[in-house]
Amino acid sequence: MRFGEKDRVIKRLLIVEDEPLVAFDNEHALVEAGYHIVATVDRVAAATAALRDGLVDLALVDVRLAGGDNGMDVARVALERGVPVLIVTATCPAEARALAIGCLAKPHSTRTLRAAIRVVEERLRGATPKRLPAGLALFDAEG
């Protein structure tokens, strides 16, 4: 166990990403950082199935998914189940403000992704983060 890991609010992540190399890099970096990846999927149906089990603390969701699927559909399901969502995409759609806790711009480094998750965790604890990593926008709604 890594230092501070047991105090985490976010331990289990769902990665919803259709670019295989991005998905692999994110999964690898987050496992190394001590997170448990519940699933890495590229379609709405698979993400919905992973959310059904209630074992997700945060969903990292791209907007454009395989087969023409839309990540905003995943965000809606996550919101219904009380799972916070961080949209991870090149261009964040306006509707994300009502569905997600924030948006992280692509491309990003794995270091920035980990920092963004830590900021989301601070927000979920009720704290106001002092500094946001480059490319991260937090929303008032804590979807």
C-alpha positions as CSV (number, residue, x, y, z in Angstrom):
1,M,0.0,0.0,0.0
2,R,1.3,3.5,-0.9
3,F,1.5,6.3,1.6
4,G,-2.0,8.0,2.0
5,E,-3.7,5.4,-0.2
6,K,-6.1,4.1,2.5
7,D,-7.5,7.6,3.1
8,R,-8.5,8.0,-0.6
9,V,-12.1,8.7,-1.4
10,I,-11.4,7.6,-5.0
11,K,-10.0,4.1,-5.2
12,R,-11.9,2.4,-8.0
13,L,-11.9,4.0,-11.5
14,L,-13.9,3.3,-14.7
15,I,-12.0,4.3,-17.8
16,V,-14.3,5.0,-20.9
17,E,-11.9,5.6,-23.8
18,D,-12.0,4.4,-27.4
19,E,-8.3,5.1,-28.3
20,P,-6.5,1.9,-27.3
21,L,-3.1,3.5,-26.7
22,V,-4.6,6.3,-24.6
23,A,-6.7,3.8,-22.6
24,F,-3.7,1.5,-22.1
25,D,-1.4,4.4,-21.0
26,N,-4.0,5.8,-18.6
27,E,-4.8,2.4,-17.1
28,H,-1.1,1.6,-16.6
29,A,-0.3,4.9,-15.0
30,L,-3.3,4.8,-12.7
31,V,-2.6,1.2,-11.5
32,E,1.0,2.3,-10.8
33,A,-0.5,5.2,-8.8
34,G,-2.4,2.7,-6.6
35,Y,-5.9,2.9,-8.2
36,H,-8.0,-0.1,-9.0
37,I,-9.4,-0.1,-12.5
38,V,-12.8,-1.6,-12.5
39,A,-13.0,-1.7,-16.3
40,T,-11.6,0.0,-19.3
41,V,-14.3,0.1,-22.0
42,D,-15.0,1.9,-25.3
43,R,-18.8,1.8,-25.6
44,V,-21.8,3.1,-23.6
45,A,-23.3,-0.4,-23.1
46,A,-20.1,-1.7,-21.5
47,A,-19.7,1.4,-19.3
48,T,-23.3,1.1,-18.2
49,A,-22.8,-2.5,-17.2
50,A,-19.7,-1.5,-15.2
51,L,-21.6,1.2,-13.4
52,R,-24.5,-1.1,-12.6
53,D,-22.3,-3.0,-10.0
54,G,-21.8,0.2,-7.9
55,L,-18.1,-0.4,-7.5
56,V,-16.9,2.8,-9.2
57,D,-15.7,5.9,-7.3
58,L,-15.0,8.0,-10.4
59,A,-15.6,7.5,-14.1
60,L,-13.1,9.0,-16.6
61,V,-15.2,9.5,-19.7
62,D,-14.2,10.5,-23.3
63,V,-17.0,12.1,-25.3
64,R,-16.5,10.4,-28.7
65,L,-16.6,6.6,-28.3
66,A,-16.5,3.6,-30.5
67,G,-19.4,2.8,-32.8
68,G,-20.5,6.5,-32.7
69,D,-21.4,6.2,-29.0
70,N,-21.4,9.4,-26.9
71,G,-19.8,9.7,-23.5
72,M,-22.4,12.1,-22.4
73,D,-24.8,9.1,-22.2
74,V,-22.3,7.4,-19.9
75,A,-22.2,10.6,-17.8
76,R,-26.0,10.6,-17.4
77,V,-26.0,7.0,-16.2
78,A,-23.2,7.7,-13.8
79,L,-25.0,10.7,-12.4
80,E,-28.2,8.6,-11.9
81,R,-26.0,6.2,-9.9
82,G,-24.3,8.8,-7.9
83,V,-20.9,8.3,-9.5
84,P,-18.9,11.4,-10.2
85,V,-17.6,11.9,-13.7
86,L,-14.5,13.6,-15.1
87,I,-14.9,14.2,-18.8
88,V,-11.6,13.7,-20.6
89,T,-11.7,15.0,-24.1
90,A,-10.3,17.5,-26.6
91,T,-13.3,19.7,-26.6
92,C,-15.6,19.7,-23.6
93,P,-19.3,20.0,-24.5
94,A,-21.5,22.6,-22.8
95,E,-23.8,19.8,-21.4
96,A,-20.9,18.4,-19.4
97,R,-21.3,21.2,-16.8
98,A,-24.6,19.6,-15.7
99,L,-23.3,16.0,-15.7
100,A,-19.7,16.1,-14.6
101,I,-17.5,17.4,-11.8
102,G,-15.1,18.7,-14.4
103,C,-13.4,18.4,-17.7
104,L,-9.7,17.5,-18.5
105,A,-8.4,18.6,-21.9
106,K,-6.7,16.1,-24.2
107,P,-3.9,15.6,-24.8
108,H,-2.6,15.4,-21.3
109,S,0.2,13.7,-19.6
110,T,-0.3,10.8,-17.1
111,R,1.1,13.1,-14.4
112,T,-1.7,15.7,-15.2
113,L,-4.3,13.0,-15.2
114,R,-3.2,11.8,-11.7
115,A,-3.1,15.4,-10.5
116,A,-6.6,16.0,-11.9
117,I,-8.0,12.9,-10.0
118,R,-6.4,14.2,-6.8
119,V,-8.1,17.6,-7.3
120,V,-11.5,15.9,-7.9
121,E,-10.9,13.9,-4.7
122,E,-10.3,17.2,-2.8
123,R,-13.5,18.6,-4.3
124,L,-15.4,15.4,-3.3
125,R,-14.1,15.9,0.3
126,G,-15.6,19.4,0.2
127,A,-12.3,21.3,0.0
128,T,-11.5,24.0,-2.5
129,P,-8.4,23.0,-4.5
130,K,-5.7,25.6,-4.3
131,R,-4.3,24.9,-7.8
132,L,-5.7,23.1,-10.8
133,P,-3.5,21.2,-13.2
134,A,-3.2,22.6,-16.7
135,G,-6.2,21.7,-18.8
136,L,-8.6,20.9,-15.9
137,A,-11.8,22.9,-15.4
138,L,-14.0,22.2,-12.4
139,F,-17.7,22.8,-12.6
140,D,-20.1,24.1,-9.9
141,A,-22.3,21.0,-10.3
142,E,-20.7,18.0,-8.7
143,G,-22.3,15.5,-11.0
